[in-house]
Amino acid sequence: MSGETLDGVRIAEIATASGHRFGHATLDAPASLNSLTLAMVDRLAAQLDAWIADPGVAGILLDAVGEKAFCAGGDVIALYRSIRSTAPGEVPVDAATFFEREYRLDHRIHTCPKPVLCWGHGIVMGGGIGLFAGASHRVATPKTRLAMPEITIGLFPDVGGSWFLGRAPGRTGRFLALTGAPMNAADARFAGLADFVLAHEDKAAVIEAIAASHWQGSRASDDARLGALLDARSCPMPESPLRTHYDRIDALVGHDGLAPAMQRIGALADDPDRWLAQAGEAARRGSPSSAALAWTLQDLARYLSLADVFRLEHQAAVGCCVHHDFAEGVRALLVDKDRNPRWQPATLDQVDEAWVAAHLRPRFDGPHPLADLA
């Protein structure tokens, strides 16, 4: 059945030959590149829970309208306004609420007991990767561009990024966190962030195939059926810069700590390879606090469950809202658009362990807001 768009999300269902249904949620805010607002998060979360509880629903499809983006991230301008309207040093309540509910939704996708097909065409950044990364069947297209560019706005790769980037091959996850380097479909496959590469023009045929299929209501058999359906339509992938430069990236990041790694990566700004040069320039211009926070979180996430990572990232995100760089980065990039952020501290050697710890400390009374995640 066709759906009605409300709060930037269109909800519909796909009838199938077996009598089961597929839930179909579509991000429908193309003017903002489908950036996530709190209302969008809440609508997605409520509908996802309803579909999970409904035995007649065999799986879920998550996609977006428009040719430019699946989701360009969270609505950071709304977060900026929340920070600016709060007294210095105090927790911006609206921002803290957004991160709590966004992470709760992302965790629900990761742990969903039914197949979730996410169609990640175009721009998939930040909070968009939060929706995409946890799906059981992640489709990229030849025009997909994924990135975690939070270092450019004084944040860190959140939405579980400390967990999934830390599981990318070799030291590539740290490189991606420190540079915000864009990934194409082949990069996403190599990094473990996508499972299939299909032509975007084939999406309608995939939906028709879902409708024509007989589903069992069994996770294992339905996972396999959906995987075979997608495999049958796979298309050639572009070259992967991340894979091509894998050995060099490993050497650049190294094992001798953040400061030497950032020095080596920053030197890439003069590299003849455009992809590497852009990565080096982004690292060189990014927030030193963000680099230190991203590095530390990947260290800590190695020993944590996904739920614990979301809890720690929530503390870090709220910490970024209380400190200077996040609001300053959003101001420079998206509000005043002067692209001249004034980071505090201004250099990496001024960022010590106590400064990072101050970002990570709890800022809530009673149980953790995400205490119930398991």
Summary of the structure (lengths in Angstrom):
residues: 374
radius of gyration: 20.2
end to end distance: 34.0
largest distance: 62.2
contacts: 1349
relative contact order: 0.13
helix: 52%
strand: 13%
